[in-house]
Amino acid sequence: MTDEVTSSASGSERLKSAGTVAIVGFPNVGKSTLVNRLTESRAAVVHETAGVTRDRKELLCDWNGVTFRLVDTGGVDEADTGPFGRHVAGQARAAIGEADLVLFVVDTRAGITPGDEELAEILRASGKPVIVLANKIDDPRRDLEAVEFHRLGLGDPVPLSALHGHGTGDLLDEIVARLPGRDEAVVGDEAIRVAILGRPNVGKSSLLNALLGEERVIVSEVPGTTRDTIDTVLTRADSTFVLVDTAGLRRKRRQRQGIEYYSELRALEAAERADVALVLVDASEGVVEQDLAVADVARKAGCSTLVVLSKWDITTVDLQEVRGLLNRRLRQRPPAVAVSAATGRGLRRLLDHVEALFAKHVARIPTPALNKALAELKQARPGPAGERGRRLKLLYATQTGTRPPRLRVYVNDPRLVTRDYGYWVENELRARFELQGVPVSIDFQRSE
């Protein structure tokens, strides 16, 4: 990609950040619980299983009118020889390097562990300001138990209960007092919000990293590596994109439990707040039924959809055949492009396609042009007739909303609109105004 691209992370609109705070600690000490407590949300996946968080997730926290970035990280265990241990530790180190202040969470019940001592050494070497949080002190009468962690050499520990909220107000006061207050601009409504959706292991995280030019999220051949939604801001020329990597969507989501259930729930929420959905398909396998189901999830969430055939460097799939299949099977008639995260092929054009699709997503159709098209539709196919021979008449139309487009078509009797005729009107208007991939909503309403 030859365009100048910069990236950062956020989750807000029309705000300024006073600084960045990273939360680090050994696995299962309560970091994600603390994130949810401080942000008053359920944005981070919390589960009793250790190692749920893997990538670094950035959110905005507001306290007494001061907004700052809060970065949740995976548990750092230098002794972890599993498939993700090294990558998780790398993500945590990157968060420390970017932070203005580090919150080092320890488990008071477990006492000082070898892992705590190793991480304390890393933090001392970083030179970053650190607040040690002695978590899981649910009773204020036990606050003195936090004193033990003074031995880590990082200052006076703060007694805390992320689960019950004990001590979090004082903690927020101290965080705000110690931040530099740089007033960094945070992404606003003008940003193009892009959700990267797909079934497990189709290359979503690889695509995100390739677009950013860095290992922002962990990539593995193990399905289900990504468990959370990861928002990252990418700026190219005059355009700002909020790219959201998500967990893989599987069939029979209602039967999922535990970590997998909450991960997929967050993927669906990411689609609902996105403008454009990139539905990734493993080109080496071709389009399967589950890919079509994911595309339908994007449509129902109100996303304009672009189907992206990933791993194009190792496939012989015919792109024109894929486009024909999508036109036959998917209501929004999404366009399709091919990319390769490994070679970089198609990545620059991919962002061009996203910009073009977003322009249609937010566009307004001039009322005269819309009513001219409606008159042509009446001539091409008269409306269906009711039981007594009364026929549906399309009278006039107007656009009532954008992001995505919403139209209101006034008729003589909306009860005469059949499912088949309604779909036909939608598809004809989509074709006439080149809205392929855009979920056009039409309200048929009686004319007064």
C-alpha positions as CSV (number, residue, x, y, z in Angstrom):
1,M,0.0,0.0,0.0
2,T,1.5,3.3,-1.0
3,D,-0.9,5.6,0.8
4,E,0.2,7.0,4.1
5,V,-1.6,5.2,6.9
6,T,-1.6,5.7,10.6
7,S,-3.4,3.7,13.3
8,S,-4.5,4.1,16.9
9,A,-7.5,2.7,18.9
10,S,-10.6,4.2,20.4
11,G,-14.3,3.7,21.0
12,S,-15.8,7.1,21.2
13,E,-17.3,10.0,19.4
14,R,-16.5,13.8,19.5
15,L,-14.3,13.5,22.6
16,K,-10.7,14.3,23.5
17,S,-8.5,11.9,25.5
18,A,-6.4,13.1,28.4
19,G,-4.0,10.2,28.0
20,T,-3.7,6.4,27.9
21,V,-3.9,3.9,30.8
22,A,-2.8,0.3,30.4
23,I,-4.0,-2.5,32.7
24,V,-1.6,-5.4,33.1
25,G,-1.2,-8.4,35.3
26,F,-0.8,-12.1,35.7
27,P,-3.7,-14.2,34.2
28,N,-7.0,-14.2,36.0
29,V,-6.3,-11.4,38.5
30,G,-9.4,-9.5,37.5
31,K,-8.1,-7.1,34.8
32,S,-11.2,-7.3,32.6
33,T,-13.5,-7.0,35.6
34,L,-11.7,-3.8,36.5
35,V,-12.1,-2.5,32.9
36,N,-15.9,-3.1,33.0
37,R,-16.1,-1.5,36.4
38,L,-14.2,1.6,35.4
39,T,-16.0,2.1,32.1
40,E,-19.4,1.1,33.6
41,S,-19.9,-1.3,30.8
42,R,-19.7,-5.0,29.9
43,A,-17.3,-4.4,27.0
44,A,-14.6,-6.8,28.2
45,V,-15.3,-10.6,28.2
46,V,-15.1,-11.8,31.8
47,H,-14.9,-15.5,32.6
48,E,-13.5,-17.7,35.4
49,T,-11.3,-19.4,32.8
50,A,-7.8,-17.9,32.9
51,G,-6.4,-16.4,29.7
52,V,-9.8,-15.2,28.2
53,T,-8.3,-11.9,27.1
54,R,-5.6,-12.2,24.4
55,D,-5.4,-9.1,22.3
56,R,-5.2,-5.6,23.8
57,K,-8.6,-3.9,23.8
58,E,-9.0,-0.1,24.1
59,L,-12.0,1.7,25.5
60,L,-12.8,5.2,26.7
61,C,-13.4,5.9,30.4
62,D,-14.9,9.2,31.7
63,W,-14.5,10.4,35.2
64,N,-15.7,13.9,36.4
65,G,-15.6,15.2,32.8
66,V,-12.1,13.9,32.0
67,T,-11.9,11.2,29.3
68,F,-9.0,8.8,28.9
69,R,-8.1,5.7,27.0
70,L,-8.2,2.4,29.0
71,V,-6.3,-0.6,27.5
72,D,-7.2,-4.1,28.7
73,T,-4.5,-6.7,28.0
74,G,-4.1,-10.4,28.3
75,G,-2.5,-12.0,31.3
76,V,1.3,-11.9,31.1
77,D,2.9,-15.3,32.1
78,E,6.5,-15.6,31.0
79,A,6.4,-19.3,31.8
80,D,3.4,-19.9,29.5
81,T,4.6,-22.3,26.7
82,G,1.1,-22.5,25.1
83,P,0.3,-21.3,21.5
84,F,-0.6,-17.8,22.6
85,G,1.6,-17.0,25.6
86,R,4.4,-15.2,23.7
87,H,1.9,-13.3,21.6
88,V,-0.2,-12.2,24.6
89,A,2.9,-11.0,26.4
90,G,3.9,-9.1,23.3
91,Q,0.5,-7.3,23.2
92,A,0.9,-6.4,26.8
93,R,4.4,-5.0,26.3
94,A,3.1,-2.9,23.4
95,A,0.3,-1.5,25.6
96,I,2.9,-0.6,28.3
97,G,5.0,1.1,25.7
98,E,2.1,3.3,24.5
99,A,0.7,4.1,27.9
100,D,1.1,7.3,30.0
101,L,0.2,5.3,33.1
102,V,0.2,1.6,33.9
103,L,-2.2,-0.1,36.4
104,F,-0.6,-3.3,37.6
105,V,-3.3,-5.6,39.0
106,V,-2.3,-8.3,41.5
107,D,-4.4,-10.9,43.4
108,T,-4.4,-10.2,47.1
109,R,-5.7,-13.7,47.9
110,A,-2.8,-15.4,46.1
111,G,-0.1,-13.0,47.5
112,I,3.0,-12.2,45.5
113,T,3.7,-14.8,42.9
114,P,6.8,-15.4,40.7
115,G,4.7,-14.0,37.8
116,D,4.0,-10.8,39.7
117,E,7.8,-10.4,40.4
118,E,8.7,-10.9,36.7
119,L,6.1,-8.4,35.5
120,A,7.2,-5.9,38.2
121,E,10.7,-6.2,36.8
122,I,9.4,-5.4,33.3
123,L,7.5,-2.4,34.6
124,R,10.5,-1.0,36.5
125,A,12.6,-1.3,33.4
126,S,10.0,0.5,31.3
127,G,10.3,3.7,33.3
128,K,6.5,4.2,33.1
129,P,4.5,5.5,36.1
130,V,2.8,2.5,37.8
131,I,-0.1,2.1,40.3
132,V,-0.1,-1.3,41.9
133,L,-3.7,-2.5,42.5
134,A,-4.2,-5.1,45.2
135,N,-7.4,-6.6,43.8
136,K,-10.0,-8.9,45.4
137,I,-10.1,-7.1,48.8
138,D,-13.9,-7.3,49.1
139,D,-14.0,-6.1,52.7
140,P,-12.5,-2.6,53.5
141,R,-11.4,-4.1,56.9
142,R,-8.9,-6.2,54.9
143,D,-7.2,-3.2,53.2
144,L,-3.9,-3.7,55.2
145,E,-3.4,-6.9,53.3
146,A,-2.3,-4.8,50.3
147,V,0.8,-3.7,52.2
148,E,2.6,-7.0,51.2
149,F,2.8,-5.8,47.6
150,H,5.0,-2.9,48.5
151,R,7.9,-5.4,48.1
152,L,7.4,-5.2,44.3
153,G,9.2,-1.8,44.4
154,L,6.5,0.1,42.5
155,G,5.2,2.3,45.2
156,D,2.3,2.1,47.7
157,P,-0.3,-0.5,46.6
158,V,-3.9,0.5,46.4
159,P,-6.5,-1.9,48.0
160,L,-9.3,-2.6,45.6
161,S,-12.3,-4.8,44.7
162,A,-13.0,-4.6,40.9
163,L,-16.0,-6.9,41.4
164,H,-17.7,-4.9,44.1
165,G,-16.3,-1.4,43.4
166,H,-14.5,-0.9,46.6
167,G,-11.7,1.7,46.1
168,T,-12.5,2.4,42.4
169,G,-13.6,6.0,43.0
170,D,-10.3,6.9,44.7
171,L,-8.5,5.1,42.0
172,L,-10.1,7.1,39.2
173,D,-9.3,10.3,41.1
174,E,-5.6,9.3,41.2
175,I,-5.6,8.3,37.5
176,V,-7.0,11.6,36.4
177,A,-4.5,13.5,38.6
178,R,-1.5,11.6,37.1
179,L,-2.4,11.8,33.4
180,P,-0.7,14.4,31.2
181,G,-4.0,15.8,29.9
182,R,-2.8,16.2,26.3
183,D,-6.4,16.5,24.9
184,E,-5.8,14.1,22.0
185,A,-8.5,14.2,19.4
186,V,-10.7,11.1,19.4
187,V,-12.5,9.7,16.4
188,G,-15.9,11.3,15.6
189,D,-19.1,10.6,13.6
190,E,-17.3,11.2,10.3
191,A,-15.3,7.9,10.8
192,I,-16.2,4.9,8.6
193,R,-17.0,2.1,11.1
194,V,-16.0,-1.3,9.6
195,A,-16.8,-4.6,11.2
196,I,-14.7,-7.6,10.0
197,L,-17.0,-10.6,10.2
198,G,-16.7,-14.2,9.2
199,R,-16.7,-17.7,10.4
200,P,-13.7,-18.9,12.5
201,N,-10.3,-19.0,10.9
202,V,-11.0,-17.3,7.6
203,G,-8.3,-14.7,8.1
204,K,-10.0,-11.8,9.9
205,S,-7.1,-10.9,12.2
206,S,-4.6,-11.4,9.4
207,L,-6.5,-8.9,7.3
208,L,-6.6,-6.3,10.1
209,N,-2.9,-6.6,10.8
210,A,-2.1,-6.4,7.1
211,L,-4.2,-3.2,6.7
212,L,-2.5,-1.7,9.7
213,G,1.0,-2.8,8.8
214,E,1.6,-4.2,12.4
215,E,0.6,-7.1,14.6
216,R,-2.3,-5.4,16.3
217,V,-4.1,-8.7,17.0
218,I,-2.9,-12.2,17.5
219,V,-3.1,-14.5,14.5
220,S,-3.1,-18.3,14.8
221,E,-4.3,-21.3,12.9
222,V,-6.3,-22.3,16.0
223,P,-10.0,-21.4,15.4
224,G,-11.4,-19.0,18.0
225,T,-8.2,-17.1,18.7
226,T,-10.0,-13.8,18.7
227,R,-12.5,-13.7,21.6
228,D,-13.3,-10.0,21.8
229,T,-14.1,-7.1,19.5
230,I,-10.9,-5.0,18.9
231,D,-11.5,-1.4,17.7
232,T,-8.6,0.2,15.8
233,V,-8.6,3.6,14.1
234,L,-6.8,3.8,10.8
235,T,-6.3,7.1,8.9
236,R,-5.6,7.2,5.2
237,A,-5.4,10.6,3.5
238,D,-8.6,12.4,4.5
239,S,-10.5,9.3,5.5
240,T,-10.7,7.7,9.0
241,F,-11.7,4.1,9.5
242,V,-12.6,2.4,12.7
243,L,-11.8,-1.3,12.0
244,V,-13.3,-3.9,14.3
245,D,-11.9,-7.4,14.4
246,T,-14.4,-9.9,15.8
247,A,-14.7,-13.4,17.0
248,G,-15.8,-16.0,14.4
249,L,-19.5,-16.5,13.9
250,R,-20.6,-20.2,14.0
251,R,-23.8,-21.9,13.2
252,K,-26.3,-22.6,16.0
253,R,-25.2,-19.6,18.1
254,R,-28.0,-20.2,20.6
255,Q,-26.3,-23.4,21.7
256,R,-23.0,-21.6,22.5
257,Q,-22.1,-21.2,26.1
258,G,-19.4,-19.5,28.2
259,I,-16.6,-17.6,26.5
260,E,-17.7,-18.5,23.0
261,Y,-21.2,-17.2,23.6
262,Y,-20.1,-13.8,24.9
263,S,-17.5,-13.5,22.2
264,E,-20.0,-14.0,19.5
265,L,-22.5,-11.7,21.2
266,R,-19.9,-8.9,21.0
267,A,-19.3,-9.7,17.3
268,L,-23.0,-9.2,16.7
269,E,-23.0,-5.9,18.7
270,A,-20.0,-4.8,16.6
271,A,-22.0,-5.3,13.4
272,E,-24.9,-3.3,14.8
273,R,-22.7,-0.2,15.4
274,A,-20.8,-0.6,12.1
275,D,-21.5,1.2,8.8
276,V,-19.8,-1.4,6.5
277,A,-19.3,-5.1,7.1
278,L,-16.4,-6.9,5.5
279,V,-17.7,-10.5,5.3
280,L,-14.5,-12.6,4.9
281,V,-14.7,-15.8,2.9
282,D,-11.8,-18.3,2.7
283,A,-11.3,-18.3,-1.0
284,S,-9.4,-21.7,-0.8
285,E,-12.7,-23.3,0.3
286,G,-15.1,-21.2,-1.8
287,V,-18.4,-19.7,-0.5
288,V,-20.2,-22.0,1.9
289,E,-23.7,-21.7,3.5
290,Q,-22.2,-20.4,6.7
291,D,-20.6,-17.5,4.8
292,L,-24.0,-16.6,3.4
293,A,-25.5,-16.7,6.9
294,V,-22.8,-14.3,8.1
295,A,-23.6,-11.9,5.2
296,D,-27.3,-12.0,6.3
297,V,-26.3,-11.1,9.8
298,A,-24.6,-8.0,8.4
299,R,-27.7,-7.1,6.5
300,K,-30.0,-7.5,9.5
301,A,-27.6,-5.3,11.5
302,G,-28.0,-2.5,9.0
303,C,-24.5,-2.8,7.5
304,S,-23.6,-2.2,3.9
305,T,-21.8,-5.4,2.9
306,L,-18.6,-6.1,1.0
307,V,-17.7,-9.8,0.6
308,V,-13.9,-10.2,0.8
309,L,-12.3,-13.4,-0.6
310,S,-9.2,-13.8,1.6
311,K,-6.2,-16.1,1.0
312,W,-6.4,-15.2,-2.7
313,D,-2.8,-16.3,-3.2
314,I,-3.7,-19.9,-2.6
315,T,-6.9,-20.3,-4.6
316,T,-8.3,-20.9,-8.1
317,V,-11.9,-19.8,-7.4
318,D,-13.5,-17.8,-10.2
319,L,-14.4,-14.3,-8.9
320,Q,-17.2,-13.8,-11.4
321,E,-18.9,-17.1,-10.4
322,V,-18.7,-16.0,-6.8
323,R,-20.4,-12.6,-7.6
324,G,-23.1,-14.5,-9.5
325,L,-23.8,-16.7,-6.5
326,L,-24.0,-13.7,-4.2
327,N,-26.4,-11.9,-6.4
328,R,-28.7,-15.0,-6.5
329,R,-28.5,-15.8,-2.8
330,L,-28.2,-12.6,-0.9
331,R,-30.9,-9.9,-0.7
332,Q,-28.5,-6.9,-0.5
333,R,-26.6,-8.1,-3.7
334,P,-23.1,-7.3,-2.2
335,P,-20.1,-6.7,-4.3
336,A,-17.1,-9.1,-3.9
337,V,-13.3,-8.4,-4.0
338,A,-10.3,-10.6,-3.6
339,V,-7.3,-9.9,-1.3
340,S,-4.3,-11.6,0.2
341,A,-3.1,-10.5,3.6
342,A,0.1,-12.6,3.0
343,T,1.1,-10.8,-0.2
344,G,-0.7,-7.5,0.2
345,R,-2.7,-8.0,-3.0
346,G,-5.9,-6.0,-3.2
347,L,-5.5,-4.3,0.2
348,R,-5.3,-0.7,-1.1
349,R,-8.3,-1.3,-3.4
350,L,-10.2,-2.8,-0.5
351,L,-10.2,0.5,1.4
352,D,-11.2,2.2,-1.8
353,H,-14.2,-0.1,-2.0
354,V,-15.1,0.5,1.6
355,E,-15.1,4.3,1.0
356,A,-17.3,3.9,-2.1
357,L,-19.7,1.7,-0.2
358,F,-19.8,4.1,2.7
359,A,-20.7,7.0,0.4
360,K,-23.7,5.1,-0.7
361,H,-24.5,4.1,2.9
362,V,-24.8,7.8,3.9
363,A,-26.1,9.2,0.6
364,R,-29.5,10.9,0.0
365,I,-31.4,10.2,-3.2
366,P,-32.9,13.4,-4.7
367,T,-36.7,13.2,-4.3
368,P,-37.4,14.0,-8.0
369,A,-35.1,11.2,-9.1
370,L,-36.7,8.8,-6.6
371,N,-40.2,9.6,-7.9
372,K,-39.2,9.4,-11.5
373,A,-37.9,5.8,-10.8
374,L,-41.1,5.0,-9.0
375,A,-43.2,6.1,-12.0
376,E,-41.1,3.8,-14.2
377,L,-41.7,0.9,-11.8
378,K,-45.4,1.5,-12.0
379,Q,-45.2,1.3,-15.8
380,A,-43.0,-1.8,-15.8
381,R,-45.1,-3.8,-13.3
382,P,-48.5,-2.8,-12.0
383,G,-49.1,-3.4,-8.3
384,P,-50.8,-6.6,-7.1
385,A,-54.6,-6.7,-6.7
386,G,-56.5,-7.6,-3.6
387,E,-59.5,-9.9,-3.1
388,R,-62.0,-7.4,-4.5
389,G,-59.9,-6.4,-7.5
390,R,-58.5,-3.3,-5.9
391,R,-55.0,-2.8,-7.1
392,L,-52.0,-1.4,-5.3
393,K,-50.8,2.0,-6.5
394,L,-47.4,3.5,-5.9
395,L,-48.1,7.2,-5.4
396,Y,-44.9,9.0,-4.4
397,A,-41.7,8.4,-2.3
398,T,-39.2,10.2,-0.2
399,Q,-36.0,9.3,1.7
400,T,-36.5,9.5,5.5
401,G,-33.1,8.4,6.7
402,T,-29.5,7.5,6.0
403,R,-26.8,5.2,7.4
404,P,-28.3,3.0,5.9
405,P,-30.9,4.5,3.5
406,R,-34.5,4.4,4.5
407,L,-37.3,5.2,2.1
408,R,-41.0,5.8,2.5
409,V,-43.2,4.9,-0.3
410,Y,-46.8,6.2,-0.1
411,V,-49.5,3.9,-1.5
412,N,-53.2,3.7,-1.6
413,D,-53.4,0.7,0.7
414,P,-50.3,-0.9,2.3
415,R,-52.2,-4.1,3.0
416,L,-52.0,-4.8,-0.8
417,V,-48.1,-4.9,-0.7
418,T,-47.1,-8.5,-1.1
419,R,-43.7,-9.8,0.0
420,D,-42.7,-10.6,-3.6
421,Y,-43.7,-7.1,-4.8
422,G,-42.0,-5.4,-1.9
423,Y,-38.7,-7.2,-2.7
424,W,-39.1,-6.4,-6.4
425,V,-39.4,-2.7,-5.6
426,E,-36.4,-2.8,-3.3
427,N,-34.2,-4.6,-5.8
428,E,-35.2,-2.3,-8.7
429,L,-34.4,0.8,-6.7
430,R,-31.2,-0.7,-5.6
431,A,-30.2,-1.4,-9.2
432,R,-31.3,2.0,-10.5
433,F,-29.4,4.0,-7.8
434,E,-26.4,1.6,-7.7
435,L,-26.9,0.6,-4.1
436,Q,-25.5,-3.0,-4.4
437,G,-24.5,-4.2,-1.0
438,V,-26.6,-1.5,0.8
439,P,-29.5,-2.7,3.0
440,V,-32.2,-0.5,1.6
441,S,-35.2,-0.3,4.0
442,I,-38.6,0.6,2.5
443,D,-41.7,1.6,4.6
444,F,-44.9,1.4,2.6
445,Q,-47.4,3.9,4.1
446,R,-50.9,4.9,3.3
447,S,-51.2,8.3,1.7
448,E,-53.4,10.7,3.7
